[in-house]
Amino acid sequence: MELFALLCSGVIFVLEIGVALGSNNIYKDLFQNYAKELVPTWNVPMPLKLSINAAPSTIVSFTELEEKLTMTMSITVNWTDHRLAWNPTLYNNTHVLTIPPHDIWLPYLYLANSVNDVKPIGQEADFYVILVTNGMVYWTPGGVFEAQCTPDVSKFPFDTQFCLFIFTMWGIFPGEVEYDVYSKVPDLKYFSANSDWTVIDTYQTGSLIGGDSSAFVVGISIKRKPVYYVVTVILPTLLFCLMNPLIFCLPVESGERISLGMTILLAYAIFLTIVAASIPAKSDPLCIILLVLVCIMMVSGVIVILTIISAYYYYMEDISHANPCLRSLTLRFKRKQNFQDKLNLEENKDTNSNSFSGSSFSGKDLSKTLDIIFCVISFVLFIGILSGYFLYILIA
């Protein structure tokens, strides 16, 4: 038994030595007269076909102000170089050979829409190359790619962004290289989810828009996760919209109306300053929620002015100088209120019906009428602004 085990070990050792010698001989024979500066099809009247596939790993960041998407991604490229083919029977049945990348010709792929220095991918690190007996070459470089991507933040924080990574070989005449993708979608097997963005769609193609086959294009559509901005921006805004009109429900005698209105206005101004750091600063297209916040702040300022007007009428002694329309509307409210009071006191037989005629009223009644009108208008304005925003998000 021990003799058999020893014999097996010897056979395995001999095979390993044979494979090593075969690989060494392949390397010497293949690269003895190999010129890595020449394209594999330099002497063949046909384009070089690059089979290519992208494998995104993770979304590092998306910066709206700098208009760039940063993503970690690897790209698998394979092509046929007939100068690197060999007969495996002559080399101890060695079918695959792994070598350093600087020994053979490599496609100089550039990220055409890069926001940084334009460098060929895979040149900063040694990504090993796999050779197969028929001359097929497999190379999988990778890195962190920063592509220019024009954002559309009009629906922030419910926005969706679409970005392209355009890879091409510069310095090659059109038609000398053809890009053949493995599939219509990149390989997301090793993709890690991002805390701020969700990938909703991806695609890859070997041609640009218009049928130009001189580039490999990876498209990705990402949707923002809005929970953080809903909690920190939208919900406080809704609270401010609810608090503002309630100023008109506060009694004028308290003397706190204007101070409360100014406090809410200043608090909202400070809140808007803090929130502005979280909202993308883009002019085209404009972030609609920023426009909504400014409109709400303007309405808050108008509410303070209306509060002063209401207090002015409250202390008015001679109401004959008041607006005729306001006096007419106040008279109607007064008569309606007196009619309701009369119905509630109809068991009192001595009540004088003329006392409910509502023919006389004071500045307090004018102020009360204005409070009702201003409160309703304020709520309508806030509801209109917010409804317009959410309708735009849902429909546009």
C-alpha positions in Angstrom: 0.0 0.0 0.0 2.8 2.4 0.9 4.5 1.5 -2.3 1.4 2.3 -4.3 1.0 5.7 -2.6 4.7 6.4 -3.3 4.2 5.5 -6.9 1.2 7.8 -7.3 3.1 10.7 -5.7 5.9 10.1 -8.1 3.6 10.1 -11.1 1.9 13.4 -9.9 5.3 15.0 -9.4 6.4 14.0 -12.9 3.2 15.4 -14.4 3.6 18.7 -12.6 7.2 18.9 -13.8 6.0 18.2 -17.3 3.3 20.9 -17.1 5.8 23.4 -15.7 8.3 22.5 -18.5 5.6 22.7 -21.1 4.5 26.2 -19.8 8.1 27.4 -19.8 8.7 26.1 -23.3 5.4 27.7 -24.6 6.4 31.0 -23.1 9.9 30.9 -24.7 8.6 29.8 -28.1 5.6 32.2 -28.3 7.5 35.4 -27.3 10.8 34.7 -29.1 9.8 36.8 -32.1 6.6 38.4 -30.7 6.1 42.1 -31.2 3.6 43.4 -28.7 3.6 46.8 -30.3 1.6 45.4 -33.3 -2.1 44.9 -33.3 -3.0 41.2 -33.7 -4.7 41.9 -37.1 -1.9 44.1 -38.4 -1.4 41.8 -41.5 -5.0 40.7 -41.9 -7.5 42.7 -43.9 -10.3 42.3 -41.3 -11.2 44.2 -38.1 -10.1 43.1 -34.7 -13.1 41.7 -32.8 -13.1 42.5 -29.0 -15.6 40.5 -27.0 -16.3 42.6 -24.0 -18.4 42.6 -20.9 -18.7 44.9 -17.9 -19.2 43.9 -14.3 -20.0 46.8 -12.0 -19.0 46.2 -8.4 -20.5 49.2 -6.5 -21.6 52.8 -6.8 -19.1 54.9 -4.9 -20.8 58.2 -5.2 -22.9 60.5 -7.4 -22.0 64.2 -7.2 -24.6 66.4 -8.7 -22.6 69.6 -8.4 -19.6 68.1 -10.2 -21.8 66.2 -12.6 -20.0 62.9 -12.1 -20.8 59.3 -11.3 -18.0 57.3 -9.5 -18.3 53.5 -9.9 -16.0 50.5 -9.3 -16.2 48.2 -12.3 -14.2 45.5 -14.0 -14.2 44.8 -17.7 -13.6 41.4 -19.3 -12.0 41.6 -22.7 -11.1 38.8 -25.0 -9.8 38.6 -28.5 -7.9 36.3 -30.8 -4.1 36.7 -31.4 -3.0 34.0 -33.8 0.6 34.7 -33.0 -0.1 33.2 -29.5 -1.6 29.9 -30.6 0.2 26.6 -29.9 -0.2 22.9 -30.3 -0.8 21.5 -26.8 0.4 18.0 -27.7 3.9 19.4 -28.2 3.9 21.0 -24.7 2.7 18.2 -22.4 -0.9 18.9 -23.1 -0.8 22.4 -21.7 -3.9 24.2 -22.8 -3.9 27.4 -20.7 -1.1 29.8 -19.8 -1.3 32.7 -17.4 1.2 35.5 -18.0 1.8 39.1 -16.9 0.0 41.7 -19.0 3.1 43.7 -20.0 4.3 40.8 -22.2 1.6 41.0 -24.9 -0.4 43.4 -26.9 -3.3 44.9 -25.0 -6.1 47.1 -26.2 -5.7 50.6 -24.9 -9.3 51.3 -23.8 -10.0 54.8 -22.6 -13.0 56.1 -20.7 -14.0 58.8 -23.2 -16.2 60.8 -20.9 -13.9 60.7 -17.9 -13.8 63.7 -15.6 -10.2 63.0 -14.6 -6.9 62.5 -16.5 -7.5 60.3 -19.6 -5.5 57.1 -19.0 -5.8 53.6 -20.5 -7.6 51.3 -18.2 -5.7 48.5 -16.5 -2.3 50.1 -17.0 -1.8 51.1 -13.3 -1.9 47.5 -12.0 -0.9 44.1 -13.3 -4.1 42.3 -14.2 -2.9 38.9 -15.4 -3.7 37.6 -18.9 -4.9 34.1 -19.7 -3.9 32.5 -23.0 -5.7 29.5 -24.6 -4.2 27.1 -27.2 -6.2 28.6 -30.1 -4.7 32.1 -29.5 -7.7 33.4 -27.5 -6.6 36.0 -25.0 -8.7 36.9 -21.8 -7.9 40.0 -19.9 -10.0 41.5 -17.0 -8.8 44.9 -15.9 -10.8 47.0 -13.4 -10.7 50.2 -11.4 -12.6 53.2 -10.1 -14.2 55.1 -13.0 -15.5 58.6 -12.8 -17.7 59.4 -15.7 -19.3 62.8 -16.6 -23.1 62.5 -16.1 -25.4 65.5 -16.4 -28.0 65.2 -13.6 -31.7 65.9 -13.7 -32.6 67.0 -10.1 -35.9 68.6 -11.0 -37.7 65.8 -9.0 -35.3 65.8 -6.1 -35.4 63.8 -3.8 -37.5 61.4 -6.0 -35.2 61.8 -9.0 -33.8 59.1 -11.3 -30.4 59.6 -13.0 -29.2 58.0 -16.2 -25.4 57.8 -16.9 -23.1 56.4 -19.5 -19.6 55.0 -19.4 -18.1 55.2 -22.9 -15.0 53.2 -23.5 -13.1 53.5 -26.8 -9.7 52.9 -28.4 -8.3 56.3 -29.5 -5.9 56.4 -32.4 -7.6 53.5 -34.2 -9.3 54.1 -37.5 -13.0 53.5 -37.6 -13.7 49.9 -38.7 -10.4 48.5 -37.4 -12.0 47.4 -34.2 -15.4 45.9 -33.5 -16.9 45.5 -30.1 -19.0 42.4 -29.5 -20.8 42.4 -26.1 -21.4 39.1 -24.2 -24.9 40.1 -23.4 -27.2 43.1 -23.4 -26.8 43.7 -19.7 -23.7 43.9 -17.6 -22.8 41.2 -15.1 -24.2 42.2 -11.7 -23.2 39.0 -9.9 -20.8 40.8 -7.6 -22.6 44.1 -7.4 -22.9 45.6 -3.9 -25.9 47.8 -3.0 -25.4 51.5 -2.3 -27.0 53.2 0.7 -28.2 56.2 -1.3 -28.9 54.9 -4.7 -30.8 51.9 -6.2 -29.9 50.5 -9.6 -33.2 50.1 -11.6 -31.8 49.4 -15.1 -28.6 48.6 -16.9 -27.5 47.9 -20.4 -24.4 47.6 -22.5 -23.8 47.8 -26.2 -21.0 47.8 -28.7 -22.2 50.9 -30.6 -23.0 54.5 -29.9 -26.3 56.2 -30.8 -26.4 56.3 -34.6 -24.8 52.9 -35.1 -21.2 53.9 -34.7 -19.3 50.8 -33.7 -16.2 52.6 -32.4 -17.1 52.4 -28.7 -18.2 50.1 -25.9 -21.0 51.8 -23.9 -22.3 50.8 -20.4 -25.5 52.6 -19.4 -26.9 52.6 -15.8 -30.1 54.1 -14.4 -30.1 54.8 -10.7 -32.9 56.0 -8.4 -32.3 58.0 -5.2 -33.4 56.6 -1.9 -35.6 59.5 -0.6 -36.2 58.5 3.0 -33.5 60.7 4.5 -34.7 63.8 2.6 -38.3 63.1 3.4 -37.6 63.1 7.1 -35.2 66.1 7.1 -36.8 68.3 4.4 -40.3 67.4 3.4 -41.9 66.6 6.8 -40.5 69.7 8.6 -41.8 71.7 5.6 -45.3 70.2 6.0 -45.2 71.1 9.7 -44.3 74.7 8.9 -47.2 74.9 6.4 -49.6 73.7 9.2 -48.3 76.1 11.8 -48.3 79.3 9.8 -52.1 79.7 9.1 -52.9 78.9 12.8 -51.5 82.3 13.7 -54.9 83.8 12.8 -56.5 81.5 15.4 -54.5 83.1 18.2 -56.4 85.9 20.0 -55.3 89.4 19.1 -55.5 90.4 22.8 -52.6 88.0 23.6 -50.2 90.3 21.7 -48.2 87.2 20.5 -49.5 87.0 16.9 -46.8 89.1 15.3 -44.0 87.6 17.5 -45.1 84.1 16.7 -45.3 84.9 12.9 -41.8 86.4 13.0 -40.5 83.4 15.0 -41.9 80.9 12.4 -40.5 83.0 9.5 -37.0 83.2 11.0 -37.1 79.6 12.0 -38.0 78.7 8.4 -35.3 80.9 7.0 -32.7 79.2 9.2 -34.2 75.8 8.2 -34.0 76.8 4.5 -30.3 77.7 5.0 -29.5 74.4 6.5 -31.5 72.4 3.9 -29.9 74.3 1.0 -26.6 72.4 1.7 -28.5 69.1 1.0 -30.3 70.2 -2.1 -28.4 70.1 -5.4 -27.4 73.5 -6.6 -28.4 73.3 -10.3 -29.9 75.9 -12.5 -30.8 73.7 -15.5 -33.0 72.0 -14.7 -34.0 73.8 -11.5 -34.7 71.7 -8.4 -38.4 72.1 -7.9 -38.4 71.5 -4.2 -36.1 74.5 -3.8 -38.7 76.6 -5.6 -41.4 75.2 -3.3 -39.4 76.1 -0.2 -38.9 79.7 -1.4 -42.6 80.0 -2.2 -43.5 78.8 1.2 -41.1 81.3 2.8 -42.6 84.1 0.8 -46.1 83.1 1.9 -44.9 83.0 5.5 -43.7 86.6 5.1 -47.0 87.7 3.6 -48.8 86.0 6.6 -46.8 88.3 9.0 -48.0 91.3 6.9 -51.6 90.1 7.0 -51.3 89.6 10.8 -50.4 93.3 11.2 -53.4 94.3 9.0 -55.8 92.2 11.1 -54.4 93.8 14.3 -54.9 97.2 12.8 -58.6 96.6 12.1 -59.0 95.0 15.5 -58.2 98.3 17.3 -60.0 100.5 14.7 -62.5 102.8 16.5 -64.2 104.4 13.4 -65.1 101.6 11.1 -66.7 103.9 8.6 -63.2 104.3 7.0 -63.0 100.5 6.5 -63.2 99.0 3.0 -66.9 98.8 1.9 -66.5 95.2 0.7 -65.0 94.2 4.0 -67.8 95.8 5.9 -70.4 94.1 3.7 -68.8 90.7 4.2 -68.5 91.3 7.9 -72.1 92.2 8.1 -73.1 89.0 6.4 -71.0 87.0 8.9 -72.4 88.9 11.8 -76.0 88.3 10.7 -75.4 84.6 10.2 -73.8 84.3 13.6 -76.7 86.2 15.2 -79.2 84.0 13.4 -77.4 80.9 14.9 -77.4 82.5 18.3 -81.1 83.2 18.0 -81.9 79.6 17.1 -79.9 78.5 20.2 -81.8 80.9 22.4 -85.3 80.5 20.9 -86.7 79.2 24.3 -86.1 82.7 25.7 -89.4 84.4 24.8 -88.1 87.9 25.8 -85.3 88.0 23.3 -85.5 91.0 21.1 -85.1 89.9 17.5 -83.8 93.3 16.6 -80.7 92.7 18.7 -79.8 90.0 16.2 -80.3 92.1 13.1 -76.5 92.5 12.9 -76.9 96.1 11.7 -74.0 97.2 13.9 -70.5 95.8 14.4 -67.1 96.9 15.5 -63.5 96.7 14.5 -63.2 93.4 16.3 -65.7 91.9 13.9 -63.8 93.2 10.9 -60.6 91.6 12.3 -62.4 88.4 12.9 -63.6 88.4 9.3 -60.1 89.0 8.0 -58.7 86.2 10.2 -61.1 83.8 8.7 -60.3 85.0 5.1 -56.6 85.1 5.7 -56.5 81.6 7.4 -58.4 80.0 4.5 -56.3 81.7 1.9 -53.1 80.7 3.6 -54.2 77.0 3.8 -55.3 77.1 0.2 -51.9 78.5 -0.9 -49.9 76.0 1.0 -52.0 73.1 -0.1 -51.8 74.4 -3.7 -48.0 74.7 -3.6 -47.5 71.2 -2.1 -50.1 69.6 -4.3 -48.5 71.1 -7.4 -45.1 69.7 -6.3 -46.4 66.2 -5.7 -48.4 66.2 -8.9 -45.3 67.2 -10.8 -43.4 64.3 -9.2 -46.1 61.8 -10.0 -47.1 63.0 -13.5 -44.1 64.7 -15.1 
